[in-house]
Amino acid sequence: MSSIDEIRDVRIKKLELIKKSGIDPYPAKPKREITLKEAIDTFESLEKSAEEKWIAGRIMSIRGQGAIIFITLFDGTGSFQGLLKKDVIGDEKINFFSEVIDIGDFIEIQGKFFTTKRGEKTLEAKDWRILSKSLLPLPEKWHGLQDADEKFRKRYLDILMDVNVRDIFEKKAKFWDSTRNFLKKEGFLEVETPVLEITTGGADAKPFATHHNALDVDVYLRISMGELWQKQLMVAGMPKTFEIGRQFRNEGMDAEHLQDYTQMEFYWAYANYEDGMRLVEEMYKYIAQETFGTLKFNIRGFEVDLEKPWEKYDYVDTIKKYTGVNVLEVNENEIRAKLDELGVKYDTEGFNITRAIDNLWKFCRKQIGGPGFLINVPVAISPLAKRDEKNPNITQRFQPIIAGSELGNGYSELNDPIDQEERFNEQQKLREKGDEEAQMHDYDFVEALEHGMPPTCGYGMSERVFSFLMDKPMRECQIFPLMKPKNKE
């Protein structure tokens, strides 16, 4: 078996031969008249008319040699068979094809359509032309890329050789299209907010930092989809807004979390968390049906039926049910002891009562299949949510629980500027004690709230929802996941 370098050397010699023949191996303009899908869809009429057409694509297979050569072309819209016969195309052209063309090359062929004795739709070529000479071979057809790291690093080959991988990203496009279509149908206006921020806001997360040379200031990549900006648009009188875009969190990587991913957030004036739950349940069902054609999924070992009534899970009661701990009545040390008893691993750096409660909840959520909503979350871990009117220790927050995880986050937004100022101050104290995920104090946002913001429901979900419905790790659902350079591994 030849090495990759040997194969490349042979192909470079073929490239030189093409050039010496006065042919451009990388022409800018193809002669293609129809896509391969169009050739398939209109085949009967094309065959009947005996009309000659140019089709083009990458050669995925070559069968035969000498007088008769069959090829399979692929152009991203479909696959189609081509036939080169010496008595039709001529000695010179078929011999040159055999001499310089390899699997992986892009070519175009011109001819008439016919059906073979085996019933295969085929174009019999009377002419051919190279469009792009490949210098490296494709992976072996039946095995593709086997190494997981190589699959991510050479995603273009993974997608080319594996229709199931291609299907992931076609479905992902439908996922975000259906999200956008649903919100627009509900009267939400799509907006764009800054990616670079002086102060990050809208989430408990460690940001990426950089320097803005023109303004000579340090800035951060956003950690939310413009939450504080969109709420300023509520102050501005816009009733419904949403944004879909990339956000960045400089934190750990696992099957459910990445640092660079797509997020959607909407903000809805004159609505509260109960309105939000009704809308989100309807939205998730719509997205699932439009993307996957079903509301029933097998996710992480859970059988999930989005069509059945969604339950409500009280935060305090649920933790007490699974651990025996009332998080409103215990201190940090007591929760640490319970976490150790349960065998829960946690990061001790910047650890505090908020992180302690959150780790306890994460242990409990893994046992809930859903679908349903987590509600009544304590104020200590919801710095932007409105307090409950009956119990000021909890907030009007809701999170969809599906297959043991939160797949979104929303609440009745805090619009009391004095309360918001106090919560920012508490978050700042946590930052000063080493909690890099605690939220920064945004003085401009507090000032905007002082001008008055109507009752508002806000909600956000990331592409993690899609990865769960696909029942795959997030990294597999990103078309080009970030990889460490080979020379630094």
N, C-alpha and C positions, 0 to 999 in steps of 0.2 A: 504493500500500500504506500502510495506517495505521500510525502509530508505536505503540509500546507504551503511551505515555501517552494517546494518543487512544483506543485500545482500552479502557484502564482507565476513562477518563472515561465512555465509552458504557456500560460495564458497571455503573458506579456509578449511573448514571441508571436502569438496569434494576432495580438493587437498591432504589432509592428507590421505584420504581413498585410493586415487590412489597410493600414496607412500607405504602405508601398503600392497597393493596388489602386491608389487614388481615391479611396473611400474614407469619408469622415466617420469614425466609429462612435461619435457622440453628436449626431446632428441635432439642431435646435428644434426643427419643425417636423413633426411626423405627418404622414399622409393619412393616418387613420380616419375613417369616415363614420364608424359606429363602434360603440363599446361592445364588449363580449356579451354583456347582459342583453343589449339590444339585438345582438345577433341571435341569441337564444330565443328571446321573446317573439321575434318576427321571422323566425327561421322558415316556416312554411311558405310565407309569401316570397322570401328571398330565394328559396330553392325553386319555387314555381316560376319566378320571373327570369331566372338564370342571370341575374344582374351581378356584375363583378363589383366587389367591395374590398377596401383595405381594412384589416383588423390588426390589432397590435397587443403585445403583452410580454411578460417575462416567460421564458421557456422553463417549464417545470418538469418536463420529461422529454426524452428523445428515444424513439424505438425504431429499429431497423437501420439499414445502411445501404449504400450503393444506389440501386435504382428506385427504391421506395423508402421514404422516411416519414414516420408519424411523429408529430410534436403536440404537446399540450401547452397552450398559452393561458396565462392568468394576468388580468389587468386590474384586479381589485373589485370589479363588478361581477366577475364570473370567470369560469374556465371554458375553453373551447379547443376542439381538436383541429389541427392543421395537417395537410398531407402534401408532401413534396415528391413528385414523380419525375424521373429523368426524362421520360418521353413527353412531358408537358412543360417542364421548366427548363429543360436543356442540360446538357452535360456540364457546361461551364458553371452554371449557377448552383447546381446540386453538389458538384464537387467542391466548390468554394465554401458552401455551407458546411459540408462535412469537415473541411480543413480548418475552419476558423471559429465555428460556433460551438458553445457549450451550454449545458444546463445552467440557468441563472442569467443568461444574456437576454436583453430585450430586443425583439425584432418586430417587424410588421410584414404581413403577407397579403397579397392581392389575389383574388380569384373568385370562383363560383362555389356556391353552397350545394352540398348533396348529402344524402344519407347512405352510410356504408351498409354492407350486407348484414352487419351486426346491429344495425339500427342506430349508429352513432352520428350525431350531427357533426358535419365536417366541412371545412373549406379546403378545396383543392387549389393549391397555389400555382399561379403562372409566373409570379415574381415575388421576391422577398428583399428586405432591406434591414440592415442593422440599425438599431436605435441607441444601444448602450452596451458596451462590452464589459462583462464582469471579470474581475481579476481574482476574486476569491470564490470558492465553491459554497453552495448552499449546504446546510446540514443534511444528513442522510434522511431521505423522505419519510421512512416509517418510524424513525426514532426521534428525530428533531434534536433539540437541545436538551440534554439530560441533567446537566449541572445547574442547580437552582441559581447560583450566583451568575452563571453565564447567561441564563435565561433573562435575568433582569438587566445585565450589562449589555446584551445584544437583543434588546426587546424587538427590534425591527425584524430579526430572523425568527424570533419566537412567534410573533404575530403572523408572519408570512407562512410559516410551516404548520401552525396549529390553529385550526378553525375555531376551537373552543376559546382560545385566548382572544382572537379577533371578536368573538361573540361578546366577551366581557365588556369590551370598550364600545361596541355598538349599543349594548344595553345601557351602559353608563351614560352615553349621550341621550338616550331616551329618558333616563332617570332625571337628568337635569332639565331636559326639554319639558317633560311633564310637570316638573316642579314649577318652572317658569310659567307655563301655560295655565296651571291651576291658579296661581297667585294673580296673574293678569285677569283671568276670568272673574276673580273675586274683587277686582278693582284696585289692586295694589300697583303702585308706580315703581318701576325699576330705577334705582339710583346708583351712583358711584361715589364712594367716600375714600379718603386718603389711605394709602398703604403705608406711607411713612408718617410717623407720629412723634411729636415731642414728648407726649405722655401716653402710654398705652392704657387702654381701658376696655371694660366689657367682659373680662374673664380673669380667673386666677391662673396665671401662667407666666413662665419665664420668657421674656422676649429676646429676639435677636437684636443686637445693637450695631450701629454703624455711624459714620460721620458724614454730614452733609457739607461738602466743601464750599458751595456757593454761599450758604448762610452761616457757615462756620459754627454749626451746632451739632450735638449728638442727637441722633434720632433712632427710633425703633421701628421694626417691621410690625405691622398690626397683629394683635392676638385675637381679635374678634372681627366680625364683619361690619365694622363701623357702628357698633352699638351706641356709643355716646354721640356720634355724629347723627345717626338716624333719629335718636331721641331729640336732638336739637331741631331736626326737621319737623318733629311733632310740635315743638315750641313755635316753629315757623308757620304752622297751620296746615301742613300736609297731613291728610287723614290716614293714608295707608302707603307705606313704602317697603321695599325689599331690595336686597343686594345678594348676588351670587358671585363669589370670587375666591381668590387664594388668601389664606392667612397662615401665620407662621408662629410656631412655639418651640423654643429652644430647650426641649425636654427629651425624655427617653423614648426609645422605639420599642414597640411590641406589635402583636398581631392586630391590636385595635387602635394604635396611636402612631402617628407620624408627625414630622415637624413642619411639613409643607403640604397643605391639602386644601380642598375646596369646601367652602362653607356657604350656607344660606341663612340670612336672618331677615325676619320681617317685623315691622312695628305698626300697630293698629290703634289709632286714637279712638277714644270713647269706647274701649273694650277692656275686659279684665281677663284673668287667667281662666275662668270658666268658659268664656267665649273662645279663648285660645285653644282650650282642650277640644272643644267641639270642632273647630276649624282644622286643627292638626290631625285629629282622627280621620276626618273626611279627606284631608290632603294625602295622608299616608296610604289610605285605601286606593285613592285615585292614582297615585304614583305607582303603586305595586301593580295595579291592574294594567296600566298603560305600558309599563316597562316589562313585566314578566307574564302578563296575561292570566294571573292567578292571585288569590289572597291567602293561599295556604303554602307554608314554607317549612322546611326542616332546617333549623339553624342551631349550630353548636349542640346538637343532641336534643333540642326542644322541638316539639311539633307546635308550630305557631299558626293560628288561624286569625287573620286580621279582621275577618268578617264578624266574629263572635263579639258579644258585648265587652267593651274594655273595662277592666276593673280599676279601682282606686286603691293605692297602697299608702297608708299613713306612715310617714318617715319614722316617727318615734315608736309607734305601735309595731311596725315591721321589725325594727332592730330589736325591740324587746322580745318579740315572738321568737326570733332566731338566736338571740344571745342572752336574754334575761336582763339586759341593761337598759335603764331609762336614761337616755343621753341628756335629758334636761336636768338630771339630779346627781350626776357623777362628775368627778374632776378628772384632770388629765392622767394622773397616776393610776386611777382605777381603770380607765379605758386602756392604758398601756398594759396593765395586768391581764385584762380580758383578751387583748390582741395576742399577747404572748401565749395565753392559754389556748386560744383558737389556732395558733400556729400561723398567724398572719404576719408576713414580712412587710416592713415599712421603713421609709427613709427617716433616719433620726435627725438629719440636718434641718434646722428650721422647724422642728416638730413643735406643735402646740395643740391646744384643745380642739381647734378647728380641724387640723389634719387628723387628729385622733378619731374624732367623730366620723370624718369622711372615710377613713380606713375601715372602721367598723361597719359602716353602711355598705362599702364595696364587698365585704365578706357576705353580707346578707343578700345583695342583689343577684349574686351568681346562682341563687336557688330559685329565682322567680322567672318563669317562662313567659308570662304575659299573654296577650297584649294588655297593657294597662298604663296608668299614670301614677308616678310617685308624687305625693302632695304633702303639704304641711311641713316643709323643711325649716329647721331652726334658723333664726336671724343670723346667728354667728357664721354660718357658711353660705349666706345669700346676701351679700352686701349691696346688691342693686335692686332687690325685690321689695315690694310693698309688704308691710306687716299685716298680718291677719287682723281684721277688725275685732274679732272676739277674743283672740289670744295673741297678744303682742310679742310673744316669744317665738312664734313661727311666722312664716311668710306665705304669700299667695304665689307659690312656685309650682310648676308642674314639669315632669320629665317622662316621656314615653319609656316604659320598661318592656323590652322585648329580648327574649333569649338570654336573660341574665345580665343585661347591660342597659344603661341609659342611652337612648338613641335620640337625643335632642334635649333642649332646655328652654323653658319659657316661664314668664311670670307677669303678674300685674306689676308694672314698672314703678319704682319708687319715684314719686314726683314732689316729695316734700324736701325742699332744698336744705333745711336745717338738719333733718334726719340724715340726708345724704352726706352732708358735711361731717357729721359725727361719725358715720360709718367709714368714710374715707380716712378720718383721723385714726380710727381703730386699725384700719388696714395698714396705715403708715407705721404704726407702732410695731405691727407684726413684721414689716419689711426691715425695720431698724434692728429687730432681733434675729434677723437672718432668713426670714421666709421670703425667698425670691419670687414666689408665686403670688404673694399678696398684692392687691391692687394699688396702683399709684393714685395719689391725690390729683384730681383734675379740677383745678380752680375755675377754668373757663366753663366747664360743664355745670358746675354748681351755680355760676353766675347766670347761665342760660336758664336753669331751673327757676331761679329767682324771678325771672320774667314770666314764669307760669307755663306749665306743661299739662295738657289735659290728661285724664285717666287713660292709660295706654297699656296694651298687652304687647310684649315682645317675645319673639321665639327664634331659636336658631337650631339648625341641624347641619351635620357635616356629611362628607362622602362615606363616613363610617356606616351610615344607614344603608347605603348601597352595598357595601362590603358584607354587611350582615345578611341582607336579603340574598346575596350571592352565596353566602356561607363560605366566604374566603377571607384570608387575612388582608388587611388594607393594602399592604405592599403589592400583592398580586393584582389588586384592582387599580393601581396607578400605572399609567401607560409608560412613564419613564421614572421609576423611583430613584431617589438620590443614592448614589453608590460612592464608596470611598475609592479614590484612584488606585489602580493596581500597584503603582510604585510606592504607595504609602501603606500597603497592607502588611 
